[in-house]
């Protein structure tokens, strides 16, 4: 790479954006506040690379926050979108592609019997909880500290990701205590905390919602047997188990985390991953639960853009390709093992050499992972919060200067794609090793 490392154009655009957009960005994680830098304004992405307005090229480990499993701008998805837009961008009416997409999702996801398309992961999780409440006739639900399920009011309680630094409950101004009073929080990987909440709220809990792999407090895999115990306690108490697979769906396996771990939830939520990065989401699960949704049942949910033909075309192209090419999962998992395993080896050598800034923990599963700037093993929200945010910022800026585009926040995940190759992994490990003194 021959980057100039100039950021003059990005800096100018950011200053202009701040005059018209709160904080200069349309999503807080783009602001680079957590890494004390200026956001890069992007003009193009292709394969494993992304390019900014100053002409810099980066190896991309964000992938639009996860959905680009095939890499950026994959031709099969791009061509599907180009074909459909000639007929119109939005109809607000039923299309055949919605059926094709629904059948594809139900075929790939082990627990899915019916599915409803929406427009984002936030809308999917909000709608799933409402449906679970309607189905059970109960009001309360359990979520886990550090798991982020979108920005609907009741879910902004110890919600992880960009909110970790804020603390408190609820985590956002404008969320009333009344909105959050039925939100119960348990500790990730701590089944005793879940049992205690069920005991204290007997007969009142409608649902348990969880990221089966925590990916918004950094990547935190579930402890052995933890998800299965959640399945059992929900069965005993008549509660709906919801897997938020906005990050893990179709990424850890064709059927997501539930296929990988062999645990079937009652409901599952998805985000942009089912649309190849387009603005789309979905929620679904058992037929008897989904038949509660209007127009069949009394749980109301609607949206003009739900099942948008452009998003459906993109999603069908990506999911069809993934279902027909299981070798893609072998590739991205192998590359994940090489990258994150390489990080661990470099850090171990640096620790043996007495380099103090190598006090890091690396968590990963398959093609996603995180480097935490803490020596503490990260297994939940509390241990994730021991990470040194300033140290991560130093690391982020150094890697960005080396042409490596990581998430501009300690508590976000890294994502690999099928477009990455050993070339990109080797270059990343070289830059990583150089930062830690090799």
Buried (B, 14 or more C-beta within 10 A) or exposed (E): EEBEEEBEBBBBBBEEBEEEEEBBBEEBBBBBBBBEBBBBBBEEBBBBBBBBBBEBBBBBBBBBBBBBBBBBBBEEBEEBBEEBEEEEEEEEEEBEBBEBBBEBBBEBBBBBBBBBBBBBBBBBBBBBBBBBBBBBEBEBBBBBBBBBBBBBBBBBBBBBBBBBEEEEBBBBEEBEEEBBEBBBBBBBBBBEBBEEBBEEBEEBBBBBBBBBBBBBBBBBBBBEEBBBBBBBBBEEBEBBBBBBBBBBBBBBBBBBBBBBBEBBBBBBBBBBBBBBBBBBBBBBBBEEBBBBBEEEBEBEBEBEBBBBBBBBBBBBBBBBBBBEBEEBBEBBBBBBBBBBBBBBEBBEBBBEEEBEBBBBBBBBBBBBBBBBBBEBEBBBBBBBBBBBBEBBBBBBBBBBEBBBBBBBBBBBBBBBBBBBEEEBBEBBBBBBBEBBEE
